[in-house]
């Protein structure tokens, strides 16, 4: 097995694990209830449903995409390991994950619970963790983009 294949498998596994943790935090991070990413610029408002729809799409969509991509990588022949679609999905994923993560960090950084002056509360900490992990996952998608480009270049040169 080539070094790029092993690196790509490891990176995809890291992406899947991070994505799963993010999904769990997103769904049950508010003391067992829905946490969300927030998404309003006015912290006195409720969470934005438009932002939640996009965040849900990124979290679930990229979980499915990465799982399928990992299975394809393991089962495909050497000339079909990575395609331009993989590169494009990874690059778009970088921007989507960072955008959702930055939105969550903005919202949860300024969040005050109903106990107004309790600066440390669990939902705020979980929200900040969700945002941080989303930005980290965006960075991992960037690494996977680079590995996919290396794969494609090596395939074209052979």
Secondary structure as GFF3:
##gff-version 3
##sequence-region A 1 158
A	DSSP	alpha_helix	3	28	.	.	.	ID=ss1
A	DSSP	alpha_helix	49	75	.	.	.	ID=ss2
A	DSSP	three_ten_helix	78	80	.	.	.	ID=ss3
A	DSSP	alpha_helix	84	109	.	.	.	ID=ss4
A	DSSP	alpha_helix	122	157	.	.	.	ID=ss5
###
